Amino acid sequence: MVTVKVVWEDTGQPAEGQRVAIGFDGLLRGVAGDEYTNSMGEAHFDNDPGSGEVYIDGSTRYRGMIQGRIVVYI
């Protein structure tokens, strides 16, 4: 399970309704489909950990190890 929490950088408040996707490195992993953040700014993915990128509304916002809980400021 991977959780991506999206937070507004200027206010520190959760960003609700943001489209989040995870792209894993490697040919077999691919991209975990679009999920939208809830009222707490969290999007949940049922994927195993691995390296890759987190996309918020189509833009790369994080690159590195994807596991557990990741906080992304936009």
Backbone hydrogen bonds, N-H to C=O, Kabsch-Sander energy under -0.5 kcal/mol:
donor,donor_aa,acceptor,acceptor_aa,energy
2,V,45,F,-2.9
3,T,68,G,-3.0
4,V,43,A,-2.7
5,K,3,T,-0.6
5,K,70,I,-3.3
6,V,4,V,-0.5
6,V,41,G,-3.4
7,V,72,V,-2.6
8,W,13,Q,-3.1
12,G,8,W,-2.6
15,A,6,V,-2.7
16,E,14,P,-0.8
17,G,37,T,-1.9
18,Q,15,A,-0.6
20,V,18,Q,-0.5
20,V,35,E,-3.5
21,A,55,Y,-2.1
22,I,32,A,-1.3
23,G,53,E,-2.7
24,F,22,I,-0.6
24,F,30,G,-3.0
25,D,51,S,-2.7
30,G,26,G,-0.9
32,A,22,I,-3.4
35,E,20,V,-2.5
37,T,18,Q,-2.0
38,N,42,E,-1.9
41,G,38,N,-2.1
43,A,4,V,-2.3
45,F,2,V,-3.0
47,N,45,F,-1.2
50,G,66,I,-1.8
52,G,64,G,-2.4
53,E,23,G,-2.8
54,V,62,Y,-2.3
55,Y,21,A,-3.1
56,I,59,S,-2.7
57,D,19,R,-3.3
57,D,55,Y,-0.5
59,S,56,I,-2.0
61,R,54,V,-2.9
62,Y,54,V,-1.2
64,G,52,G,-2.5
66,I,50,G,-2.9
67,Q,65,M,-0.7
68,G,1,M,-0.6
70,I,3,T,-2.9
72,V,5,K,-3.2
72,V,70,I,-0.5
74,I,7,V,-2.6
